[in-house]
């Protein structure tokens, strides 16, 4: 006779998976239990989360060429999606891993020295162009050069 574990058949926590290889939170829906329990309510919840995340990501994409924190807003939208969708959780885990790798690489003394050298050269070039402009035109704005 099989053992009775007390669990009802089919009462498994749908959408939950084991923690990822990085030992983070389990993948899957983070909706409240009463929402996950009802399939129509959970589907409505997922549609709402998707639409809110889409609006935030779209706002971030619009902000990329405009003044504003476009990438931050895009990742905020991905974070909203990650509360409900495994694919967004995996994208965010991959992004976090890549950012951590880049930060670690940036701390490498050789890379740091190279970056500082390139920054110094870039600033010197910009200063040289600025000095040439001031020598040639003075403090006149570029759109008033022909009036000079």
Secondary structure, 3 states (H helix, E strand, C coil): CCCCCCCCCCCCCCCCCCECCCCCCECCCCCCHHHHHCHHHHHHHHHHHHHHHHHHHHHHHHHHHCCCCHHHHHHHHHHHHHCCCHHHHHHHHHHHHHHHHHHHHHCCHHHHHHHHHHHHHHHHHHHHHHHHHHHHHCCCCHHHCCCC
